[in-house]
């Protein structure tokens, strides 16, 4: 890992377009990440110790690691409040992110061994994963035990992704072609509300949050969620930012679209059970309707179409679905464990 000293780069536009603020450091990794984002040209003396810490921890369960990776990822979305304008592509920051990303991917492969090579029936394989999944149902618990507290906590957990829903998958648009691109554009247009302001799914989720008396500000609850929640968000961005993992990103999207209808319907039912108005349930209602079409489209028009032109990507597409199931399974298990004991599942109360 190489860190450089160099003249200051061109600053460009320094305005922060809704950039979230990162919570205070909680360990050596977040402390180092905050320092290098604030001043990428400076090499803090803790770098060797920090690199050693990265290599000796479990990236999927360590909150210090997950928050640091999240901050580095956010540079490619809306930025990080207080970060240096050149931080996104400064060699020091990129070097640090590369080290973190390598450890993260290695840990992902430990829970779902990487699959590479020819797999012409990737869509069928992903469908089989969905059909044979026997993990506990988070949505079934939520609808059975519907309460304001549970639905608020669930919305807080999901807000890190839902308030930027579709953005990570859009990284795939310039990387696919033919039928796969057409399918992806169709899915993404629906996700973005067909270009109508306020109708994007991320905006509809903001209405759900307001109805639950939550702050829908982008990144507002970063300090409140545990590591397993951040892992679900960091996974999709990790896949999005690595072009070599394109097929895994498509597998991630296909799995989400193919498994959405039932859970979204149950979350809408739970919202109505606590007396939420229709506009607060619309986020879930829209997914029930849209994903009836998106599921088959993602399986056949996106994954199968891409694999037909890139046969060697088949195994990677299936791995993208497998690792998503593993990470989401850990997330569900943690929430169910806490909720079944009457405890909060949040890292900090909101």
N, C-alpha and C positions, 0 to 999 in steps of 0.2 A: 504494500500500500504506500503510494508516494504522495507526499504533501509538498506543495510548491509555494515559494514566495515570488511574487511578480508585481509589476506596476498595476495600478488600479485600472480596471477595464472600463469601457464606456458604460455609463450609468443608465442612460435611456430614461424611460418613464418611471418615476419613483412612486406613483400613486398606487395605493393598495385597493384593488377592486374586490371588496368584500372578503379580504384575506382573514382567515381565522387566527386568533391568538392562541399560541400554545400554552398549556399550563406550566407552572413552575417546574424546574427539574426535580426529579425524584431519585436520581442516581447518577453514576458516572456517564452513562450513555446519553441521557437527556441533557446533562450539563455540557458535555462535549459538543453535542449536536447544536444546542443553543449558541454556544460560542462560535462554532464554525459557520453557522448561518448568519450570525450578526456581523462577523468579520472574517470572510473566507481567506483573506490573505495572511492571517495570523495563524501560527501553529501552536496551539496550547500545549503545555508540557505534559499533559495527561494522555497524549495520544497512544503511546505504547501500552500503558496500563489499560486504557479503554479498549484497544484492539484485543488485548488478552481477555478482558471481561466478555467481549462479544463471543470469543471462541470457547468459553467455558460455561455458558448459560444455555437454557432452553429457550430459543427465540419465540416459540409459540405460546409460552406461558409467562414470560417475563414482561411485566408492564413497562419497565424502563426501556427494553428493546423495542417493544411495539410502538410506544409513543415516539421514539426517535425515528423509527422507520416511517411512521405516519407523517411526521413533520417533513422529512425528506421527500416523501411522495407528494405532499401538498404543494410543493414548489411547482409541480407540473399541472396543477389545477388553478386555484385562485391565489396561490402564494401563501406566505406565512407573515403575519404582522410583525414588523420589526426586523425582518430579514434583509440583508444587503441586496440591492437590486440585481447584482451579478451572481447571486448565490446559486441560481438554478443550474447554470452550466460552468461554474468555476471549477477548475481541476481539483482543488482541495475538497470541495463538496461532493463532486462526482466520485472521487476516489473513496471517500468515506461511505457514500451510498453503495458503491460497488461491493465494498467489504461487507456491509450489513446485508445487502441483497443476496450475496453468496451464502451466508449463514442461514438466512431465511429459507432459501430454496432447498438447501440441504435438509433442513428440518422438515419441510413439506414432503420431501421424498422419503423421509423416515416413516411418516404416517400413511403415505400412499406411494409405493415404489413407482418411479418414473417408467412410463411405457413409451417406447420409441418403435418406429418401423411401420411396416405395412399392416393396415387394419381396414380393409375395404368396407366393412360393415359397422363403422363407428357409430352411426346413428342408432342401429339396432342394439349395439352394446350399451350405449347410454340409456336407451329405453329399458333394457334388461336391468340395469342398475336401479332405475326408478322402481320397477315392478318388484324387485327382490329386497328393497330396503325395508328393514324391520325395526328401525330405531324408534324411540318414543316420539310421539307427535306433539310438538310444541303448540301448534294451533288448536289441537283437540283439548289440551289442558286449558288454554286461554279461554276458549268458548265455554268449557265446563265450569270454570271458576271465574267467569268474567267479573271484573271489578275495575274501578277507576285506577287503583294503585297498580294493578298488573298491566293494564293497557298503557298507562303512562310510562312505566318502566320499559315495556317492550318498545314503545315509540322512541324512547331515549336511546336504547341500544341501536335500533335500526336507523336512527337519524343520521349517523355518520355516513351511511351509504345512501339512504333514500333521498337526502337533500342534494345529492349529486347523481341521482339515478340516471343511467344511460351514458353518462360521460365516459366512464372507463371503457365501455364497449365501443365507443366511437373511435378509439385509437385504432381499431381494426379496419376502419373504412378505407384508408388509403392502401391497405395491405392485401385486400382481397379483390377479386375481379369476377366478371361473368355473372352467373346465376347467384353465386354466394353474395356478391356485392349488392345485387338487386334485392335479395332477401333481407340482408342486413339493413339496407336503407329503409325498406318497408317497416321493419321492426322499430328502428330508431325513430322514424317519423311519428309513429304512434306514441313512443315513449316521450317524445318532445311535444306532444299535443298537436301534431300536424302544423306546427308553426304558430298556433294561436296563443298569445300571451296569457299566462296564468293557467294554461291547460296541460302543461308538461307534468308528468307524474311527480317530479320533484316538487313542483308547486302545489299539487294536490295534497301531497304529504304535509306540506306546511299548514294547510287548513286542518288536517287531522290533528297536528300538534297544537294548534291554537285552541281547538275544541277541548283538548285535554289540559288546557292551561299550561302549556309548555312554550318555551321560546323557540321559534323555528329558525333563528339565525344560523346560517351555515357554520358548522363546526362548534356550535355552542356547548355541546355536552362531551367534548373530548376528555375532560378531566374526570368525568363521572363513570366511564365504562371500564370494565376489566380487560385484561389482555386478550381473552378469547374473543371478545367482541371486535377488538381492533384487528385481530388476525383475519377475521372474515373480510374486513375492508382492505387491509394491506395485501391480501391474496389477490384480489381482483386487479388492484393497481400494479402489483408485481407482474402479473400476466400481461397487462395492457402495455407496460413500458418496455417489454422485451419482445422484439419482433420475432425472435426465434421461437417464442411461446405462443405465436398467433393461434395455432390450432387448439391449444389448451384454453385460450380465451374464448374461442368459439364453443368449445365444449362446456365451459362455465356458463355461457349465455344460454346454450341449449338446455342444460340441466335446470336453470332457473325458470325458463319459459315452460318447460315440460312438467314442472312440479308446482306451478303457481296457483292454478285454478282452485283446487280444494282448500288449501290454507287461506288464500285471500278471501274466499267465501266465508270461512269460519271466523276470520278476524272481523269482517263486516258484521256478521251476526253478533259477535261479542260487543262491538261498538254500539249496536242498536240495543243490546240487552242492558247497557248502562244509561240508555236514554240519549245517546249522541244523535244530533241532527243528521239529515241525509247528506249535507255537504261535507260533514266530517267523515262520513263513510265512503264518500265517492272514490277516494284513492283506492280502496279495496274493491269496490264495485267495478271500477274501470278495468282493473287487472283481471277480474273474473271473465269479463267479456273479451278483452283483447287477447288474453293468453289462451283462450280456446282456439284461436287462430294462430297465435305466435308459437305455441308448442310444436305442432306439426311442421310449421314453416321453418323453425329453427333446426328441427331434426333433419328434414329432407332438403329444404331449399338452401339452408346455410351449411350445416355440417356435411351432409352427404354430397352436396354440390362441390364443396371445397375439396373433399377427399377424392372425388372423381378426377380432379385435376392434379391433386397432390397426394398420391396414395401413401407416401411415406409419412404423412401427417396424421394418419388414422390413430395410431397408438397414443400420440400426444393429445389428440382431441378427447379420447376416452380418459386419459389421465387427468385432464382438466376437470372433467366431471367427477372423477373419483376423489381427487384432492378437495374439491369443493364440498362433496358429501362428508368427507372426514372432518373438515374444519367446521362446517355447519353443524355436524353432529355433536362436536365438542361444545359449541355454543348452546345448542338446545339442552344438552345434558346439564350444563352449569345452571341455566335458568330454572330448569325443572327441579334440580336438587335444592336450590335456595327457596323457590316458591312452595315446594311441597312441605318444607319445614317452616313456612310462614316468615321467611327472611327476605330482605331486599337482595336483589342480584347485582346491584350497582356497586361500583368501587367507592363512590361518594354519594351521599344522598342529594337529590335534586330538589 
